Protein backbone atom coordinates (compact mmCIF):
# COMPACT_ATOMS: atom_id res chain seq x y z
CA UNK A 1 0.00 0.00 0.00
CA UNK A 2 2.83 2.39 0.88
CA UNK A 3 4.57 1.69 -2.41
CA UNK A 4 1.35 2.31 -4.32
CA UNK A 5 0.81 5.65 -2.60
CA UNK A 6 4.41 6.59 -3.32
CA UNK A 7 3.98 5.72 -6.97
CA UNK A 8 0.83 7.82 -7.14
CA UNK A 9 2.60 10.81 -5.60
CA UNK A 10 5.47 10.33 -8.04
CA UNK A 11 3.02 10.28 -10.93
CA UNK A 12 1.43 13.54 -9.81
CA UNK A 13 4.81 15.13 -9.38
CA UNK A 14 5.82 14.02 -12.86
CA UNK A 15 2.66 15.58 -14.26
CA UNK A 16 3.49 18.89 -12.64
CA UNK A 17 7.04 18.76 -14.00
CA UNK A 18 5.67 18.32 -17.51
CA UNK A 19 3.14 21.09 -16.99
CA UNK A 20 5.68 23.56 -15.71
CA UNK A 21 8.07 22.67 -18.53
CA UNK A 22 5.41 23.30 -21.14
CA UNK A 23 4.38 26.53 -19.41
CA UNK A 24 7.97 27.78 -19.47
CA UNK A 25 8.40 26.92 -23.11
CA UNK A 26 5.18 28.29 -24.56
CA UNK A 27 5.53 31.50 -22.60
CA UNK A 28 9.04 31.97 -23.94
CA UNK A 29 7.93 31.05 -27.44
CA UNK A 30 5.26 33.73 -27.37
CA UNK A 31 7.64 36.39 -26.03
CA UNK A 32 10.24 35.55 -28.63
CA UNK A 33 7.77 35.71 -31.47
CA UNK A 34 6.30 39.02 -30.35
CA UNK A 35 9.63 40.66 -29.66
CA UNK A 36 11.30 39.33 -32.80
CA UNK A 37 14.45 38.97 -30.77
CA UNK A 38 15.45 35.52 -31.98
CA UNK A 39 17.87 35.12 -34.84
CA UNK A 40 19.48 32.30 -36.76
CA UNK A 41 22.88 32.94 -35.20
CA UNK A 42 21.64 32.08 -31.74
CA UNK A 43 21.33 28.39 -32.60
CA UNK A 44 19.01 25.79 -31.03
CA UNK A 45 18.59 25.22 -27.33
CA UNK A 46 20.38 22.13 -26.01
CA UNK A 47 18.45 18.97 -26.80
CA UNK A 48 15.97 20.83 -29.01
CA UNK A 49 14.06 22.38 -26.09
CA UNK A 50 11.58 21.05 -23.54
CA UNK A 51 8.36 21.50 -25.49
CA UNK A 52 9.06 18.87 -28.18
CA UNK A 53 10.06 16.41 -25.46
CA UNK A 54 6.92 17.06 -23.44
CA UNK A 55 4.36 17.13 -26.23
CA UNK A 56 5.90 15.14 -29.04
CA UNK A 57 5.24 18.12 -31.33
CA UNK A 58 8.08 19.80 -33.18
CA UNK A 59 6.80 23.32 -32.72
CA UNK A 60 9.96 25.09 -31.60
CA UNK A 61 12.75 26.09 -33.92
CA UNK A 62 16.12 27.72 -33.25
CA UNK A 63 14.62 31.02 -34.35
CA UNK A 64 11.97 30.85 -31.68
CA UNK A 65 14.24 30.31 -28.74
CA UNK A 66 16.74 33.15 -28.87
CA UNK A 67 19.33 31.07 -27.07
CA UNK A 68 19.39 29.58 -23.57
CA UNK A 69 21.09 32.55 -21.92
CA UNK A 70 18.46 34.93 -23.25
CA UNK A 71 15.72 32.62 -21.96
CA UNK A 72 17.13 32.70 -18.46
CA UNK A 73 17.59 36.44 -18.37
CA UNK A 74 14.29 37.52 -19.93
CA UNK A 75 11.75 35.53 -17.95
CA UNK A 76 10.88 35.03 -14.32
CA UNK A 77 8.99 31.77 -14.81
CA UNK A 78 10.36 29.10 -12.46
CA UNK A 79 12.76 26.42 -13.57
CA UNK A 80 11.32 24.08 -10.96
CA UNK A 81 7.66 22.98 -10.98
CA UNK A 82 7.66 23.11 -7.20
CA UNK A 83 7.74 26.92 -7.50
CA UNK A 84 4.69 27.19 -9.76
CA UNK A 85 2.24 29.58 -8.07
CA UNK A 86 -0.63 31.96 -8.81
CA UNK A 87 1.72 34.44 -10.47
CA UNK A 88 2.86 31.87 -13.00
CA UNK A 89 -0.64 30.56 -13.64
CA UNK A 90 -1.77 34.13 -14.25
CA UNK A 91 0.95 34.53 -16.89
CA UNK A 92 -0.20 31.34 -18.56
CA UNK A 93 -3.86 32.41 -18.57
CA UNK A 94 -2.88 35.79 -20.02
CA UNK A 95 -0.84 34.03 -22.70
CA UNK A 96 -3.79 31.86 -23.63
CA UNK A 97 -6.04 34.91 -23.83
CA UNK A 98 -3.67 37.00 -25.92
CA UNK A 99 -2.25 34.58 -28.48
CA UNK A 100 -3.90 33.40 -31.68
CA UNK A 101 -1.27 30.75 -32.36
CA UNK A 102 -3.04 27.35 -32.11
CA UNK A 103 0.18 25.55 -31.15
CA UNK A 104 0.74 27.88 -28.23
CA UNK A 105 -2.93 27.67 -27.27
CA UNK A 106 -2.79 23.89 -27.28
CA UNK A 107 0.33 23.66 -25.14
CA UNK A 108 -0.87 26.34 -22.73
CA UNK A 109 -4.05 24.34 -22.24
CA UNK A 110 -2.08 21.14 -21.65
CA UNK A 111 -0.11 22.90 -18.93
CA UNK A 112 -3.23 24.32 -17.32
CA UNK A 113 -4.83 20.89 -17.47
CA UNK A 114 -1.84 19.35 -15.69
CA UNK A 115 -1.91 22.11 -13.10
CA UNK A 116 -5.64 21.60 -12.55
CA UNK A 117 -4.93 18.06 -11.37
CA UNK A 118 -4.04 19.67 -8.03
CA UNK A 119 -6.95 20.96 -5.94
CA UNK A 120 -5.15 24.12 -4.82
CA UNK A 121 -4.62 25.12 -8.46
CA UNK A 122 -8.29 24.51 -9.26
CA UNK A 123 -9.18 27.34 -6.89
CA UNK A 124 -6.38 29.59 -8.11
CA UNK A 125 -7.36 29.21 -11.77
CA UNK A 126 -10.98 30.02 -10.93
CA UNK A 127 -10.02 33.08 -8.88
CA UNK A 128 -7.90 34.33 -11.77
CA UNK A 129 -10.94 34.12 -14.08
CA UNK A 130 -9.18 31.31 -15.91
CA UNK A 131 -12.34 29.27 -16.45
CA UNK A 132 -13.90 31.91 -18.70
CA UNK A 133 -10.66 32.21 -20.69
CA UNK A 134 -10.47 28.44 -21.13
CA UNK A 135 -14.19 28.30 -21.92
CA UNK A 136 -13.71 30.68 -24.85
CA UNK A 137 -11.46 28.07 -26.43
CA UNK A 138 -14.51 25.82 -26.86
CA UNK A 139 -15.45 28.07 -29.79
CA UNK A 140 -12.03 27.66 -31.38
CA UNK A 141 -12.12 26.31 -34.92
CA UNK A 142 -9.15 23.99 -34.33
CA UNK A 143 -10.38 20.60 -33.00
CA UNK A 144 -7.17 19.90 -31.04
CA UNK A 145 -7.37 23.23 -29.23
CA UNK A 146 -11.02 22.63 -28.42
CA UNK A 147 -10.21 19.12 -27.16
CA UNK A 148 -7.46 20.41 -24.85
CA UNK A 149 -9.83 23.08 -23.51
CA UNK A 150 -12.39 20.38 -22.72
CA UNK A 151 -9.75 18.30 -20.95
CA UNK A 152 -8.77 21.31 -18.85
CA UNK A 153 -12.37 22.06 -17.90
CA UNK A 154 -12.81 18.37 -17.11
CA UNK A 155 -10.03 18.54 -14.50
CA UNK A 156 -11.33 21.82 -13.16
CA UNK A 157 -14.84 20.38 -12.84
CA UNK A 158 -13.70 18.14 -9.98
CA UNK A 159 -14.24 21.25 -7.85
CA UNK A 160 -17.86 22.07 -6.89
CA UNK A 161 -17.34 25.84 -7.06
CA UNK A 162 -15.78 25.45 -10.48
CA UNK A 163 -18.82 23.51 -11.66
CA UNK A 164 -20.96 26.54 -10.91
CA UNK A 165 -18.96 28.46 -13.54
CA UNK A 166 -18.48 25.59 -16.00
CA UNK A 167 -22.25 24.94 -16.15
CA UNK A 168 -22.65 27.81 -18.65
CA UNK A 169 -20.89 25.64 -21.25
CA UNK A 170 -23.08 22.54 -20.83
CA UNK A 171 -25.60 23.47 -23.53
CA UNK A 172 -22.83 24.33 -25.95
CA UNK A 173 -21.03 21.04 -25.30
CA UNK A 174 -24.27 19.09 -25.72
CA UNK A 175 -24.79 20.67 -29.15
CA UNK A 176 -21.17 20.13 -30.18
CA UNK A 177 -21.27 16.41 -29.33
CA UNK A 178 -23.75 15.83 -32.13
CA UNK A 179 -21.59 17.75 -34.61
CA UNK A 180 -18.26 16.21 -33.66
CA UNK A 181 -16.87 13.29 -35.70
CA UNK A 182 -18.16 9.98 -34.36
CA UNK A 183 -15.74 8.28 -31.94
CA UNK A 184 -13.26 11.15 -32.21
CA UNK A 185 -11.05 12.29 -29.34
CA UNK A 186 -12.98 15.56 -29.40
CA UNK A 187 -16.31 13.80 -28.91
CA UNK A 188 -14.89 11.69 -26.09
CA UNK A 189 -13.55 14.81 -24.36
CA UNK A 190 -17.02 16.37 -24.59
CA UNK A 191 -18.60 13.27 -23.08
CA UNK A 192 -16.03 13.15 -20.27
CA UNK A 193 -16.86 16.71 -19.27
CA UNK A 194 -20.58 15.92 -19.20
CA UNK A 195 -19.82 12.83 -17.12
CA UNK A 196 -18.21 14.96 -14.43
CA UNK A 197 -20.90 17.61 -14.65
CA UNK A 198 -23.62 14.96 -14.21
CA UNK A 199 -22.19 13.41 -11.04
CA UNK A 200 -24.67 15.52 -9.04
CA UNK A 201 -28.28 16.20 -10.03
CA UNK A 202 -27.76 19.96 -10.23
CA UNK A 203 -27.26 20.23 -13.99
CA UNK A 204 -29.16 17.20 -15.32
CA UNK A 205 -32.00 19.36 -16.63
CA UNK A 206 -29.54 21.09 -18.94
CA UNK A 207 -28.78 17.75 -20.66
CA UNK A 208 -32.38 16.69 -21.29
CA UNK A 209 -32.43 17.71 -24.95
CA UNK A 210 -29.20 15.77 -25.57
CA UNK A 211 -30.69 12.40 -24.50
CA UNK A 212 -31.61 11.38 -28.10
CA UNK A 213 -28.04 12.18 -29.14
CA UNK A 214 -26.63 10.10 -26.27
CA UNK A 215 -28.77 7.14 -27.30
CA UNK A 216 -27.72 7.55 -30.94
CA UNK A 217 -24.05 7.43 -29.90
CA UNK A 218 -24.80 4.39 -27.77
CA UNK A 219 -26.14 2.68 -30.88
CA UNK A 220 -23.58 3.86 -33.44
CA UNK A 221 -20.40 4.45 -31.44
CA UNK A 222 -17.49 2.13 -30.78
CA UNK A 223 -16.85 0.60 -27.35
CA UNK A 224 -14.94 3.64 -26.03
CA UNK A 225 -17.78 5.93 -26.99
CA UNK A 226 -20.44 3.56 -25.66
CA UNK A 227 -18.76 3.33 -22.26
CA UNK A 228 -18.46 7.10 -21.97
CA UNK A 229 -22.07 7.66 -23.05
CA UNK A 230 -23.27 5.09 -20.54
CA UNK A 231 -21.42 6.89 -17.76
CA UNK A 232 -23.53 9.96 -18.51
CA UNK A 233 -26.74 7.96 -18.87
CA UNK A 234 -26.17 6.09 -15.59
CA UNK A 235 -25.67 9.41 -13.81
CA UNK A 236 -28.88 10.78 -15.31
CA UNK A 237 -30.83 7.61 -14.51
CA UNK A 238 -29.94 7.92 -10.82
CA UNK A 239 -32.02 11.11 -10.69
CA UNK A 240 -35.77 10.41 -10.34
CA UNK A 241 -36.54 13.75 -11.98
CA UNK A 242 -34.98 12.48 -15.23
CA UNK A 243 -36.87 9.17 -15.34
CA UNK A 244 -39.75 10.26 -17.57
CA UNK A 245 -37.39 12.02 -19.99
CA UNK A 246 -35.29 8.87 -20.31
CA UNK A 247 -38.26 6.51 -20.56
CA UNK A 248 -39.79 8.65 -23.33
CA UNK A 249 -36.66 8.52 -25.49
CA UNK A 250 -36.49 6.26 -28.54
CA UNK A 251 -33.90 3.49 -28.28
CA UNK A 252 -34.87 0.55 -30.53
CA UNK A 253 -31.35 -0.94 -30.43
CA UNK A 254 -30.94 -0.79 -26.64
CA UNK A 255 -31.85 -4.45 -26.16
CA UNK A 256 -28.86 -5.51 -28.24
CA UNK A 257 -26.62 -4.48 -25.33
CA UNK A 258 -28.24 -7.04 -23.00
CA UNK A 259 -26.14 -9.89 -24.35
CA UNK A 260 -23.50 -12.27 -23.02
CA UNK A 261 -21.16 -11.29 -25.86
CA UNK A 262 -21.11 -7.60 -24.96
CA UNK A 263 -18.07 -6.03 -23.32
CA UNK A 264 -18.48 -6.43 -19.54
CA UNK A 265 -18.00 -2.70 -18.85
CA UNK A 266 -20.75 -1.85 -21.32
CA UNK A 267 -23.06 -4.61 -20.09
CA UNK A 268 -22.72 -3.70 -16.42
CA UNK A 269 -23.44 -0.03 -17.07
CA UNK A 270 -26.42 -0.90 -19.25
CA UNK A 271 -27.82 -3.11 -16.49
CA UNK A 272 -27.21 -0.37 -13.92
CA UNK A 273 -29.02 2.11 -16.16
CA UNK A 274 -32.04 -0.21 -16.37
CA UNK A 275 -32.03 -0.97 -12.63
CA UNK A 276 -31.92 2.74 -11.77
CA UNK A 277 -34.92 3.47 -13.96
CA UNK A 278 -36.86 0.55 -12.53
CA UNK A 279 -36.14 1.72 -9.00
CA UNK A 280 -37.25 5.24 -9.80
CA UNK A 281 -40.51 4.05 -11.34
CA UNK A 282 -41.23 1.83 -8.37
CA UNK A 283 -41.04 4.88 -6.13
CA UNK A 284 -42.97 7.13 -8.50
CA UNK A 285 -46.34 8.35 -7.25
CA UNK A 286 -49.30 7.37 -9.41
CA UNK A 287 -49.66 4.58 -11.95
CA UNK A 288 -47.61 4.79 -15.12
CA UNK A 289 -49.14 2.85 -18.00
CA UNK A 290 -47.48 1.69 -21.16
CA UNK A 291 -49.84 3.59 -23.45
CA UNK A 292 -48.13 6.81 -22.35
CA UNK A 293 -45.03 5.78 -24.30
CA UNK A 294 -44.30 4.83 -27.88
CA UNK A 295 -43.44 1.29 -28.94
CA UNK A 296 -39.74 2.05 -29.38
CA UNK A 297 -39.40 4.00 -26.14
CA UNK A 298 -37.09 2.87 -23.39
CA UNK A 299 -40.11 2.37 -21.15
CA UNK A 300 -41.74 -0.05 -23.59
CA UNK A 301 -38.50 -1.96 -24.04
CA UNK A 302 -37.61 -2.28 -20.37
CA UNK A 303 -40.94 -2.16 -18.57
CA UNK A 304 -43.49 -3.19 -21.17
CA UNK A 305 -44.56 -6.64 -22.33
CA UNK A 306 -41.27 -7.39 -24.05
CA UNK A 307 -40.68 -11.14 -24.09
CA UNK A 308 -37.37 -10.51 -25.86
CA UNK A 309 -36.09 -8.48 -22.90
CA UNK A 310 -37.26 -11.17 -20.49
CA UNK A 311 -35.42 -13.87 -22.43
CA UNK A 312 -32.25 -11.79 -22.52
CA UNK A 313 -32.35 -11.31 -18.75
CA UNK A 314 -32.80 -15.04 -18.18
CA UNK A 315 -29.81 -15.78 -20.43
CA UNK A 316 -27.69 -13.23 -18.55
CA UNK A 317 -28.31 -15.12 -15.32
CA UNK A 318 -25.80 -17.62 -16.71
CA UNK A 319 -23.15 -14.99 -17.37
CA UNK A 320 -19.68 -15.91 -16.11
CA UNK A 321 -19.29 -12.65 -14.15
CA UNK A 322 -20.75 -12.44 -10.65
CA UNK A 323 -21.43 -8.69 -10.82
CA UNK A 324 -23.45 -9.13 -13.99
CA UNK A 325 -25.52 -11.94 -12.49
CA UNK A 326 -26.21 -9.91 -9.34
CA UNK A 327 -27.38 -6.91 -11.34
CA UNK A 328 -29.62 -9.11 -13.52
CA UNK A 329 -31.13 -10.72 -10.43
CA UNK A 330 -31.85 -7.25 -9.05
CA UNK A 331 -33.70 -6.24 -12.21
CA UNK A 332 -35.74 -9.44 -12.29
CA UNK A 333 -36.69 -8.89 -8.66
CA UNK A 334 -37.77 -5.34 -9.47
CA UNK A 335 -39.93 -6.47 -12.38
CA UNK A 336 -41.45 -9.61 -10.93
CA UNK A 337 -40.98 -9.88 -7.19
CA UNK A 338 -42.28 -6.56 -5.91
CA UNK A 339 -46.08 -6.49 -5.56
CA UNK A 340 -45.94 -2.70 -5.34
CA UNK A 341 -44.71 -2.31 -8.91
CA UNK A 342 -46.30 0.82 -10.39
CA UNK A 343 -46.12 0.04 -14.09
CA UNK A 344 -48.18 -2.28 -16.25
CA UNK A 345 -45.50 -4.44 -17.87
CA UNK A 346 -44.10 -7.34 -15.81
CA UNK A 347 -41.58 -10.06 -16.37
CA UNK A 348 -43.52 -13.28 -16.96
C-alpha positions in Angstrom: 0.0 0.0 0.0 2.8 2.4 0.9 4.6 1.7 -2.4 1.4 2.3 -4.3 0.8 5.7 -2.6 4.4 6.6 -3.3 4.0 5.7 -7.0 0.8 7.8 -7.1 2.6 10.8 -5.6 5.5 10.3 -8.0 3.0 10.3 -10.9 1.4 13.5 -9.8 4.8 15.1 -9.4 5.8 14.0 -12.9 2.7 15.6 -14.3 3.5 18.9 -12.6 7.0 18.8 -14.0 5.7 18.3 -17.5 3.1 21.1 -17.0 5.7 23.6 -15.7 8.1 22.7 -18.5 5.4 23.3 -21.1 4.4 26.5 -19.4 8.0 27.8 -19.5 8.4 26.9 -23.1 5.2 28.3 -24.6 5.5 31.5 -22.6 9.0 32.0 -23.9 7.9 31.0 -27.4 5.3 33.7 -27.4 7.6 36.4 -26.0 10.2 35.5 -28.6 7.8 35.7 -31.5 6.3 39.0 -30.3 9.6 40.7 -29.7 11.3 39.3 -32.8 14.4 39.0 -30.8 15.4 35.5 -32.0 17.9 35.1 -34.8 19.5 32.3 -36.8 22.9 32.9 -35.2 21.6 32.1 -31.7 21.3 28.4 -32.6 19.0 25.8 -31.0 18.6 25.2 -27.3 20.4 22.1 -26.0 18.4 19.0 -26.8 16.0 20.8 -29.0 14.1 22.4 -26.1 11.6 21.1 -23.5 8.4 21.5 -25.5 9.1 18.9 -28.2 10.1 16.4 -25.5 6.9 17.1 -23.4 4.4 17.1 -26.2 5.9 15.1 -29.0 5.2 18.1 -31.3 8.1 19.8 -33.2 6.8 23.3 -32.7 10.0 25.1 -31.6 12.8 26.1 -33.9 16.1 27.7 -33.2 14.6 31.0 -34.3 12.0 30.8 -31.7 14.2 30.3 -28.7 16.7 33.2 -28.9 19.3 31.1 -27.1 19.4 29.6 -23.6 21.1 32.5 -21.9 18.5 34.9 -23.3 15.7 32.6 -22.0 17.1 32.7 -18.5 17.6 36.4 -18.4 14.3 37.5 -19.9 11.7 35.5 -18.0 10.9 35.0 -14.3 9.0 31.8 -14.8 10.4 29.1 -12.5 12.8 26.4 -13.6 11.3 24.1 -11.0 7.7 23.0 -11.0 7.7 23.1 -7.2 7.7 26.9 -7.5 4.7 27.2 -9.8 2.2 29.6 -8.1 -0.6 32.0 -8.8 1.7 34.4 -10.5 2.9 31.9 -13.0 -0.6 30.6 -13.6 -1.8 34.1 -14.3 1.0 34.5 -16.9 -0.2 31.3 -18.6 -3.9 32.4 -18.6 -2.9 35.8 -20.0 -0.8 34.0 -22.7 -3.8 31.9 -23.6 -6.0 34.9 -23.8 -3.7 37.0 -25.9 -2.3 34.6 -28.5 -3.9 33.4 -31.7 -1.3 30.8 -32.4 -3.0 27.4 -32.1 0.2 25.5 -31.2 0.7 27.9 -28.2 -2.9 27.7 -27.3 -2.8 23.9 -27.3 0.3 23.7 -25.1 -0.9 26.3 -22.7 -4.1 24.3 -22.2 -2.1 21.1 -21.7 -0.1 22.9 -18.9 -3.2 24.3 -17.3 -4.8 20.9 -17.5 -1.8 19.4 -15.7 -1.9 22.1 -13.1 -5.6 21.6 -12.6 -4.9 18.1 -11.4 -4.0 19.7 -8.0 -7.0 21.0 -5.9 -5.1 24.1 -4.8 -4.6 25.1 -8.5 -8.3 24.5 -9.3 -9.2 27.3 -6.9 -6.4 29.6 -8.1 -7.4 29.2 -11.8 -11.0 30.0 -10.9 -10.0 33.1 -8.9 -7.9 34.3 -11.8 -10.9 34.1 -14.1 -9.2 31.3 -15.9 -12.3 29.3 -16.4 -13.9 31.9 -18.7 -10.7 32.2 -20.7 -10.5 28.4 -21.1 -14.2 28.3 -21.9 -13.7 30.7 -24.8 -11.5 28.1 -26.4 -14.5 25.8 -26.9 -15.5 28.1 -29.8 -12.0 27.7 -31.4 -12.1 26.3 -34.9 -9.2 24.0 -34.3 -10.4 20.6 -33.0 -7.2 19.9 -31.0 -7.4 23.2 -29.2 -11.0 22.6 -28.4 -10.2 19.1 -27.2 -7.5 20.4 -24.9 -9.8 23.1 -23.5 -12.4 20.4 -22.7 -9.7 18.3 -21.0 -8.8 21.3 -18.8 -12.4 22.1 -17.9 -12.8 18.4 -17.1 -10.0 18.5 -14.5 -11.3 21.8 -13.2 -14.8 20.4 -12.8 -13.7 18.1 -10.0 -14.2 21.2 -7.9 -17.9 22.1 -6.9 -17.3 25.8 -7.1 -15.8 25.5 -10.5 -18.8 23.5 -11.7 -21.0 26.5 -10.9 -19.0 28.5 -13.5 -18.5 25.6 -16.0 -22.2 24.9 -16.1 -22.6 27.8 -18.6 -20.9 25.6 -21.2 -23.1 22.5 -20.8 -25.6 23.5 -23.5 -22.8 24.3 -25.9 -21.0 21.0 -25.3 -24.3 19.1 -25.7 -24.8 20.7 -29.1 -21.2 20.1 -30.2 -21.3 16.4 -29.3 -23.8 15.8 -32.1 -21.6 17.8 -34.6 -18.3 16.2 -33.7 -16.9 13.3 -35.7 -18.2 10.0 -34.4 -15.7 8.3 -31.9 -13.3 11.1 -32.2 -11.0 12.3 -29.3 -13.0 15.6 -29.4 -16.3 13.8 -28.9 -14.9 11.7 -26.1 -13.6 14.8 -24.4 -17.0 16.4 -24.6 -18.6 13.3 -23.1 -16.0 13.1 -20.3 -16.9 16.7 -19.3 -20.6 15.9 -19.2 -19.8 12.8 -17.1 -18.2 15.0 -14.4 -20.9 17.6 -14.7 -23.6 15.0 -14.2 -22.2 13.4 -11.0 -24.7 15.5 -9.0 -28.3 16.2 -10.0 -27.8 20.0 -10.2 -27.3 20.2 -14.0 -29.2 17.2 -15.3 -32.0 19.4 -16.6 -29.5 21.1 -18.9 -28.8 17.8 -20.7 -32.4 16.7 -21.3 -32.4 17.7 -25.0 -29.2 15.8 -25.6 -30.7 12.4 -24.5 -31.6 11.4 -28.1 -28.0 12.2 -29.1 -26.6 10.1 -26.3 -28.8 7.1 -27.3 -27.7 7.6 -30.9 -24.1 7.4 -29.9 -24.8 4.4 -27.8 -26.1 2.7 -30.9 -23.6 3.9 -33.4 -20.4 4.4 -31.4 -17.5 2.1 -30.8 -16.9 0.6 -27.4 -14.9 3.6 -26.0 -17.8 5.9 -27.0 -20.4 3.6 -25.7 -18.8 3.3 -22.3 -18.5 7.1 -22.0 -22.1 7.7 -23.1 -23.3 5.1 -20.5 -21.4 6.9 -17.8 -23.5 10.0 -18.5 -26.7 8.0 -18.9 -26.2 6.1 -15.6 -25.7 9.4 -13.8 -28.9 10.8 -15.3 -30.8 7.6 -14.5 -29.9 7.9 -10.8 -32.0 11.1 -10.7 -35.8 10.4 -10.3 -36.5 13.8 -12.0 -35.0 12.5 -15.2 -36.9 9.2 -15.3 -39.8 10.3 -17.6 -37.4 12.0 -20.0 -35.3 8.9 -20.3 -38.3 6.5 -20.6 -39.8 8.6 -23.3 -36.7 8.5 -25.5 -36.5 6.3 -28.5 -33.9 3.5 -28.3 -34.9 0.6 -30.5 -31.3 -0.9 -30.4 -30.9 -0.8 -26.6 -31.9 -4.4 -26.2 -28.9 -5.5 -28.2 -26.6 -4.5 -25.3 -28.2 -7.0 -23.0 -26.1 -9.9 -24.3 -23.5 -12.3 -23.0 -21.2 -11.3 -25.9 -21.1 -7.6 -25.0 -18.1 -6.0 -23.3 -18.5 -6.4 -19.5 -18.0 -2.7 -18.8 -20.7 -1.9 -21.3 -23.1 -4.6 -20.1 -22.7 -3.7 -16.4 -23.4 0.0 -17.1 -26.4 -0.9 -19.3 -27.8 -3.1 -16.5 -27.2 -0.4 -13.9 -29.0 2.1 -16.2 -32.0 -0.2 -16.4 -32.0 -1.0 -12.6 -31.9 2.7 -11.8 -34.9 3.5 -14.0 -36.9 0.6 -12.5 -36.1 1.7 -9.0 -37.2 5.2 -9.8 -40.5 4.1 -11.3 -41.2 1.8 -8.4 -41.0 4.9 -6.1 -43.0 7.1 -8.5 -46.3 8.3 -7.3 -49.3 7.4 -9.4 -49.7 4.6 -11.9 -47.6 4.8 -15.1 -49.1 2.9 -18.0 -47.5 1.7 -21.2 -49.8 3.6 -23.4 -48.1 6.8 -22.3 -45.0 5.8 -24.3 -44.3 4.8 -27.9 -43.4 1.3 -28.9 -39.7 2.1 -29.4 -39.4 4.0 -26.1 -37.1 2.9 -23.4 -40.1 2.4 -21.1 -41.7 -0.1 -23.6 -38.5 -2.0 -24.0 -37.6 -2.3 -20.4 -40.9 -2.2 -18.6 -43.5 -3.2 -21.2 -44.6 -6.6 -22.3 -41.3 -7.4 -24.1 -40.7 -11.1 -24.1 -37.4 -10.5 -25.9 -36.1 -8.5 -22.9 -37.3 -11.2 -20.5 -35.4 -13.9 -22.4 -32.3 -11.8 -22.5 -32.3 -11.3 -18.8 -32.8 -15.0 -18.2 -29.8 -15.8 -20.4 -27.7 -13.2 -18.6 -28.3 -15.1 -15.3 -25.8 -17.6 -16.7 -23.2 -15.0 -17.4 -19.7 -15.9 -16.1 -19.3 -12.7 -14.2 -20.7 -12.4 -10.6 -21.4 -8.7 -10.8 -23.5 -9.1 -14.0 -25.5 -11.9 -12.5 -26.2 -9.9 -9.3 -27.4 -6.9 -11.3 -29.6 -9.1 -13.5 -31.1 -10.7 -10.4 -31.8 -7.3 -9.0 -33.7 -6.2 -12.2 -35.7 -9.4 -12.3 -36.7 -8.9 -8.7 -37.8 -5.3 -9.5 -39.9 -6.5 -12.4 -41.4 -9.6 -10.9 -41.0 -9.9 -7.2 -42.3 -6.6 -5.9 -46.1 -6.5 -5.6 -45.9 -2.7 -5.3 -44.7 -2.3 -8.9 -46.3 0.8 -10.4 -46.1 0.0 -14.1 -48.2 -2.3 -16.3 -45.5 -4.4 -17.9 -44.1 -7.3 -15.8 -41.6 -10.1 -16.4 -43.5 -13.3 -17.0 
